[in-house]
Amino acid sequence: MNLQELGWSAFFEDAFEPYKREDVIPARVAVRHHGPCELLTERGPLGGITAGRLGEDEQPAVGDWVVARPVGQERKAVIEAVLPRRTEFARKEAWRRAVRQVVAANVDTVFLVSAFGADLNPRRIERYLTAAWESGAQPVVVLTKADTVTDVAPGLALVESVAIGVPIHPLSSVTGEGLDALEPYLGVGRTIALLGSSGVGKSTLVNRLAGREVLATQELRSDGRGRHTTTHRELVPLPGGALLLDTPGMRELQLWEAPDGLAATFGDVDELARGCRFNDCAHQAEPGCAVQAALRDGSLPRERYESYRKLERELAMLERRQDARLRAEARKQLRTRQKSLRNTSY
């Protein structure tokens, strides 16, 4: 594969310019393990190890373009730098740590995969859309398992009510119905990330698009919940020239700094808010509140507004925790400097 088939563009060419020399080449991260990476290059696949000088926040993610230095005649390379990202799908790390985790880098389109049936949760779709819009990639909702319902119309209407202005494609990976609608997104060198909870059929869809079984699939558990069939993120080249980035199913997606994504997902709420009498309206009991008026007459569903408020509070809490962490780090650095000054004064 040449660089263009791997997603190389003028953006990355410019970013690579300062590193150009005979002993390094551009490479794209296809798989990231706990330490090593699998790289795609014009020379073929290489195993990659990051240089020791790269800090924790400089580590590559799947989809990244990196500066790689091949090691002799071995099929290995040292990753010396990570090029700037054109797009970045990030989430907050699980549990309490306020740490960013990059799920996919340099993605053109994000397929937000859900399934007809019990998994079809509009609140989850709103959350995924918020993160997708913030990433800079184009979100597309893909609804799988259309063959399991007699009528897709109710599910489509539910998703259309929250994915405003976003393409929505119902399909069946079993029968192949609806797969043709995805072709416009799968051009040569285009990168598509699949995101969704376990059991929605992401791996089955990857296998169908690839024309072969590249990822293992499993049946749903007895309680109807999905199993984690994909255990790592992987960039899979498709026969038509696109690259598909599959990700492990997410039980929960915690947002990371997504104010623009929130505004894009809930554009209807933002539009209503601009009609409030007061610019600083909290949409509670203020006179002339257009949001409360829409809630009363039913033009804004209360569940959607509550979802918006929940995500808004979550982002505000994350911002406070980040500020607290930065203050703690600053205090720690100050104590270290003070201790150093006391030691040097003797």
Backbone torsions as a table, in degrees:
resi	resn	phi	psi	omega
1	MET	NA	139.6	174.9
2	ASN	-88.1	174.2	-174.5
3	LEU	-62.6	-39.9	-179.1
4	GLN	-62.6	-37.3	177.7
5	GLU	-67.6	-21.2	177.9
6	LEU	-91.0	-0.5	178.0
7	GLY	103.7	9.7	-180.0
8	TRP	-67.5	144.0	-179.2
9	SER	-147.2	177.5	178.8
10	ALA	-60.3	-31.6	178.0
11	PHE	-58.2	-48.0	-178.7
12	PHE	-75.7	-31.9	176.2
13	GLU	-59.0	-44.1	178.2
14	ASP	-65.7	-40.4	-178.9
15	ALA	-68.1	-30.0	-178.4
16	PHE	-80.2	-19.4	-173.1
17	GLU	-50.9	-45.5	-178.5
18	PRO	-64.5	-17.8	-176.2
19	TYR	-98.9	-4.1	-172.2
20	LYS	-61.6	121.1	171.2
21	ARG	-161.5	171.3	-170.0
22	GLU	-67.7	-26.5	-172.2
23	ASP	-95.6	5.7	178.8
24	VAL	-127.1	154.3	178.9
25	ILE	-137.8	155.7	172.0
26	PRO	-77.1	143.5	179.2
27	ALA	-145.1	152.8	179.3
28	ARG	-113.4	135.9	-178.3
29	VAL	-76.7	117.7	179.9
30	ALA	-95.6	-36.7	179.7
31	VAL	-142.1	139.1	175.7
32	ARG	-122.1	117.4	175.4
33	HIS	-92.2	-165.8	-178.4
34	HIS	-61.7	-33.6	177.9
35	GLY	-130.1	-63.0	-178.1
36	PRO	-68.9	161.3	176.3
37	CYS	-125.2	160.7	167.3
38	GLU	-109.6	126.4	-173.0
39	LEU	-111.7	146.3	172.1
40	LEU	-107.2	128.3	-179.4
41	THR	-139.8	171.2	175.5
42	GLU	-65.7	-21.1	179.0
43	ARG	-86.9	-2.1	-175.6
44	GLY	107.8	-177.6	-178.3
45	PRO	-70.0	143.3	177.1
46	LEU	-134.7	149.5	171.0
47	GLY	-85.0	136.1	-176.1
48	GLY	-121.1	139.6	174.9
49	ILE	-125.4	132.2	-178.8
50	THR	-74.1	143.8	177.0
51	ALA	-64.4	146.3	-176.2
52	GLY	-61.9	-24.5	-176.7
53	ARG	-77.5	-11.2	179.6
54	LEU	-74.7	127.1	-178.8
55	GLY	-77.1	177.1	-177.7
56	GLU	-61.1	-36.2	-178.7
57	ASP	-86.0	5.1	178.8
58	GLU	-110.9	7.9	-177.5
59	GLN	-74.1	144.8	-178.4
60	PRO	-76.0	155.2	174.0
61	ALA	-118.4	164.9	177.5
62	VAL	-62.2	131.3	-176.3
63	GLY	100.5	-15.2	-180.0
64	ASP	-67.7	148.9	165.9
65	TRP	-97.2	133.8	-175.9
66	VAL	-130.1	161.4	172.8
67	VAL	-92.2	113.3	-174.1
68	ALA	-114.5	136.7	176.5
69	ARG	-110.7	103.4	179.1
70	PRO	-58.4	145.6	-178.5
71	VAL	-101.7	101.8	177.0
72	GLY	50.0	-133.4	-179.9
73	GLN	-94.4	4.6	-179.3
74	GLU	-77.5	161.6	176.9
75	ARG	-90.9	50.0	-177.9
76	LYS	-134.7	160.5	177.9
77	ALA	-152.4	153.1	175.1
78	VAL	-100.6	127.5	178.4
79	ILE	-84.4	112.9	-174.6
80	GLU	-95.2	-22.5	179.8
81	ALA	-162.8	155.2	174.3
82	VAL	-108.3	126.0	-179.4
83	LEU	-72.1	154.1	177.8
84	PRO	-54.2	145.5	-178.2
85	ARG	-90.7	139.4	176.1
86	ARG	-80.6	-39.8	172.7
87	THR	-138.8	161.0	-175.9
88	GLU	-155.1	116.1	175.4
89	PHE	-94.6	112.8	-176.1
90	ALA	-124.3	156.4	174.5
91	ARG	-141.3	164.5	174.2
92	LYS	-75.9	138.0	177.4
93	GLU	-59.7	148.0	-178.5
94	ALA	-61.1	161.9	-179.1
95	TRP	71.8	-149.1	-166.6
96	ARG	-92.6	-16.1	-175.8
97	ARG	-66.4	130.2	177.6
98	ALA	-88.0	71.2	-176.1
99	VAL	-125.5	136.6	-179.7
100	ARG	-81.2	138.4	175.6
101	GLN	-124.7	120.5	179.4
102	VAL	-84.2	118.9	-178.2
103	VAL	-86.0	-40.5	-178.0
104	ALA	-153.9	139.8	-178.4
105	ALA	-121.0	148.2	174.7
106	ASN	57.0	47.8	-179.9
107	VAL	-98.9	137.8	176.9
108	ASP	-85.6	-42.9	-176.6
109	THR	-134.8	139.0	175.2
110	VAL	-109.2	115.9	172.2
111	PHE	-84.1	108.7	175.3
112	LEU	-87.5	104.4	-169.1
113	VAL	-95.7	124.8	172.1
114	SER	-133.0	172.3	-176.0
115	ALA	-129.5	145.0	173.0
116	PHE	-61.0	142.1	-179.3
117	GLY	114.6	-148.4	-173.5
118	ALA	-65.3	-24.5	-177.7
119	ASP	-76.4	-13.7	-172.3
120	LEU	-74.9	91.6	-173.4
121	ASN	-116.2	108.9	-177.5
122	PRO	-62.7	-31.0	179.8
123	ARG	-67.9	-37.9	177.7
124	ARG	-67.5	-39.4	179.5
125	ILE	-63.3	-40.2	176.4
126	GLU	-59.7	-41.5	179.5
127	ARG	-64.2	-46.0	179.4
128	TYR	-64.7	-40.0	178.9
129	LEU	-62.2	-39.8	179.5
130	THR	-59.6	-46.3	178.7
131	ALA	-68.4	-37.6	-178.9
132	ALA	-66.4	-46.4	178.3
133	TRP	-60.6	-39.2	-178.9
134	GLU	-65.7	-28.6	-176.7
135	SER	-66.7	-24.8	-175.3
136	GLY	96.4	-8.1	177.6
137	ALA	-88.4	166.8	179.5
138	GLN	-88.2	117.8	178.1
139	PRO	-80.0	142.9	175.2
140	VAL	-138.1	130.0	177.8
141	VAL	-90.2	125.4	177.8
142	VAL	-114.7	120.0	-179.1
143	LEU	-105.7	110.1	-176.7
144	THR	-90.9	176.1	176.2
145	LYS	62.0	35.7	176.8
146	ALA	-62.6	-22.3	-179.9
147	ASP	-74.3	-9.1	-177.0
148	THR	-93.8	-4.4	179.2
149	VAL	-122.5	150.6	-179.9
150	THR	-79.5	-24.6	-178.0
151	ASP	-144.0	118.2	-178.8
152	VAL	-84.2	-11.6	-173.3
153	ALA	-58.2	-46.4	-179.6
154	PRO	-61.4	-42.6	178.7
155	GLY	-64.9	-41.1	177.3
156	LEU	-61.3	-44.0	-179.4
157	ALA	-62.5	-38.9	178.9
158	LEU	-62.3	-44.9	-178.7
159	VAL	-70.8	-39.3	179.2
160	GLU	-60.7	-28.1	-178.5
161	SER	-72.4	-17.2	-179.6
162	VAL	-117.0	-28.1	-179.7
163	ALA	-95.7	64.9	-173.3
164	ILE	-70.4	123.0	178.8
165	GLY	77.7	6.1	-178.5
166	VAL	-102.8	134.7	176.2
167	PRO	-60.6	139.2	179.8
168	ILE	-128.9	127.4	-176.2
169	HIS	-127.4	110.1	172.8
170	PRO	-82.0	141.9	-178.8
171	LEU	-159.0	171.4	174.0
172	SER	-130.9	119.7	176.9
173	SER	-74.1	-16.4	179.7
174	VAL	-79.3	-51.5	-177.5
175	THR	-89.6	-18.5	-177.0
176	GLY	88.1	-5.5	-179.7
177	GLU	-63.5	129.3	177.1
178	GLY	89.4	-9.6	-177.7
179	LEU	-65.8	-31.0	-179.1
180	ASP	-59.6	-27.3	-178.5
181	ALA	-67.8	-16.5	179.8
182	LEU	-86.5	-13.3	-175.2
183	GLU	-55.1	-40.7	-178.8
184	PRO	-59.6	-21.5	-179.7
185	TYR	-88.2	-9.2	-168.8
186	LEU	-106.5	40.9	179.2
187	GLY	-72.5	166.3	-178.8
188	VAL	-59.9	128.7	177.7
189	GLY	80.0	-0.7	178.7
190	ARG	-82.9	143.0	-178.9
191	THR	-114.0	127.7	-178.4
192	ILE	-123.5	127.1	176.3
193	ALA	-101.2	138.0	175.8
194	LEU	-103.4	122.9	-179.8
195	LEU	-130.3	139.4	179.2
196	GLY	170.5	173.0	-179.2
197	SER	-77.2	169.9	-179.7
198	SER	-67.4	142.1	173.9
199	GLY	89.0	3.3	-178.0
200	VAL	-88.1	-5.0	175.2
201	GLY	98.5	25.1	179.9
202	LYS	-65.1	-47.6	-178.6
203	SER	-64.3	-38.8	177.1
204	THR	-62.4	-40.5	179.0
205	LEU	-65.6	-41.6	177.2
206	VAL	-58.6	-47.6	-179.1
207	ASN	-61.1	-39.4	-179.3
208	ARG	-66.7	-43.8	-179.8
209	LEU	-69.9	-32.6	-180.0
210	ALA	-78.7	-17.7	-179.0
211	GLY	76.6	13.0	178.9
212	ARG	-161.8	166.1	-179.3
213	GLU	-86.2	98.5	178.2
214	VAL	-100.1	-19.1	179.6
215	LEU	-129.8	142.0	179.0
216	ALA	-70.9	149.1	176.3
217	THR	-126.4	155.3	178.7
218	GLN	-138.5	159.2	174.7
219	GLU	-72.8	158.2	173.8
220	LEU	-64.7	155.8	175.3
221	ARG	-69.3	169.1	-177.4
222	SER	-63.6	-24.9	178.8
223	ASP	-87.8	4.3	177.4
224	GLY	89.0	-5.0	-179.2
225	ARG	-85.1	155.2	-176.4
226	GLY	-79.4	158.6	174.2
227	ARG	-102.7	151.1	177.2
228	HIS	-79.4	92.2	179.6
229	THR	-84.4	-32.4	175.4
230	THR	-93.4	121.9	-176.4
231	THR	-102.3	-8.2	178.8
232	HIS	-151.1	163.7	177.4
233	ARG	-83.0	138.3	-176.6
234	GLU	-145.8	135.6	177.3
235	LEU	-92.7	114.4	-174.0
236	VAL	-110.0	115.4	175.0
237	PRO	-68.3	134.2	179.1
238	LEU	-98.8	156.4	-178.5
239	PRO	-56.4	-33.2	-178.2
240	GLY	-80.0	-5.3	176.3
241	GLY	110.1	-8.5	177.1
242	ALA	-82.6	167.1	176.4
243	LEU	-121.7	128.3	-176.0
244	LEU	-109.3	126.6	-178.9
245	LEU	-107.9	105.0	178.1
246	ASP	-89.1	148.8	-179.2
247	THR	-131.3	153.5	175.6
248	PRO	-60.9	147.8	178.0
249	GLY	-61.2	142.2	-177.9
250	MET	-106.4	122.5	173.1
251	ARG	-68.1	-35.1	-178.5
252	GLU	-150.4	137.0	176.2
253	LEU	-110.1	109.4	177.1
254	GLN	-93.1	128.4	-174.2
255	LEU	-70.5	154.7	175.4
256	TRP	-133.3	111.2	173.7
257	GLU	41.9	79.1	-175.0
258	ALA	-132.2	50.0	179.7
259	PRO	-65.3	-40.4	179.1
260	ASP	-69.1	-38.3	178.2
261	GLY	-64.7	-37.4	178.3
262	LEU	-65.0	-43.5	179.6
263	ALA	-64.2	-37.9	-179.5
264	ALA	-70.3	-39.7	-178.7
265	THR	-70.2	-38.9	-177.3
266	PHE	-110.5	49.6	179.0
267	GLY	-61.1	-30.2	179.5
268	ASP	-67.8	-37.6	178.3
269	VAL	-69.5	-42.6	178.4
270	ASP	-61.6	-39.4	179.8
271	GLU	-64.6	-41.7	176.8
272	LEU	-63.4	-41.9	-177.3
273	ALA	-61.1	-30.5	179.3
274	ARG	-68.8	-14.9	178.5
275	GLY	-92.9	0.9	179.4
276	CYS	-69.4	151.6	-178.3
277	ARG	-65.1	-37.6	-177.2
278	PHE	-109.7	137.9	-178.9
279	ASN	-64.6	-30.5	-178.2
280	ASP	-99.7	27.2	-177.8
281	CYS	-60.0	130.2	178.0
282	ALA	-91.8	1.7	177.4
283	HIS	60.0	40.3	177.7
284	GLN	-112.8	-87.2	-177.9
285	ALA	-122.3	17.0	-178.2
286	GLU	-70.0	143.3	175.6
287	PRO	-68.2	144.9	177.8
288	GLY	73.3	24.0	179.8
289	CYS	-82.2	114.9	-178.6
290	ALA	-70.1	-30.0	-180.0
291	VAL	-68.3	-47.0	179.0
292	GLN	-63.8	-35.7	177.6
293	ALA	-63.2	-41.2	178.9
294	ALA	-67.4	-33.3	176.4
295	LEU	-67.9	-38.6	-178.9
296	ARG	-68.5	-39.9	-177.6
297	ASP	-88.3	-1.7	174.7
298	GLY	85.9	-0.2	179.5
299	SER	-72.4	-20.9	171.8
300	LEU	-116.0	110.0	-180.0
301	PRO	-60.0	134.7	-177.5
302	ARG	-62.3	-34.6	179.8
303	GLU	-63.1	-38.0	179.8
304	ARG	-68.8	-42.3	179.7
305	TYR	-65.2	-40.8	178.3
306	GLU	-63.8	-35.9	176.1
307	SER	-63.5	-43.5	177.0
308	TYR	-59.1	-47.0	-179.2
309	ARG	-64.6	-38.0	179.2
310	LYS	-62.6	-47.1	179.9
311	LEU	-66.6	-36.3	177.6
312	GLU	-62.4	-44.6	177.9
313	ARG	-65.0	-38.3	179.7
314	GLU	-62.0	-43.4	179.2
315	LEU	-67.4	-37.7	178.1
316	ALA	-65.2	-40.6	177.7
317	MET	-63.9	-42.3	178.1
318	LEU	-60.4	-42.6	179.8
319	GLU	-62.1	-40.5	178.2
320	ARG	-65.5	-40.4	180.0
321	ARG	-67.6	-37.5	176.3
322	GLN	-64.5	-42.7	178.4
323	ASP	-61.2	-42.0	179.2
324	ALA	-63.4	-39.9	179.4
325	ARG	-66.1	-41.4	178.5
326	LEU	-63.7	-39.8	177.9
327	ARG	-65.1	-39.8	178.9
328	ALA	-64.3	-41.6	178.8
329	GLU	-65.6	-38.6	178.7
330	ALA	-64.8	-41.4	177.6
331	ARG	-63.8	-39.4	179.1
332	LYS	-64.0	-43.5	178.3
333	GLN	-63.9	-38.6	178.8
334	LEU	-64.1	-43.7	178.2
335	ARG	-62.5	-38.4	179.0
336	THR	-64.0	-42.9	179.0
337	ARG	-66.0	-40.8	179.6
338	GLN	-63.8	-41.1	178.3
339	LYS	-64.1	-40.6	179.0
340	SER	-63.9	-40.9	179.1
341	LEU	-65.8	-39.6	178.0
342	ARG	-63.9	-40.4	-178.9
343	ASN	-66.9	-36.3	-178.2
344	THR	-80.1	-12.7	-178.3
345	SER	-81.3	-13.0	179.5
346	TYR	-86.9	NA	NA
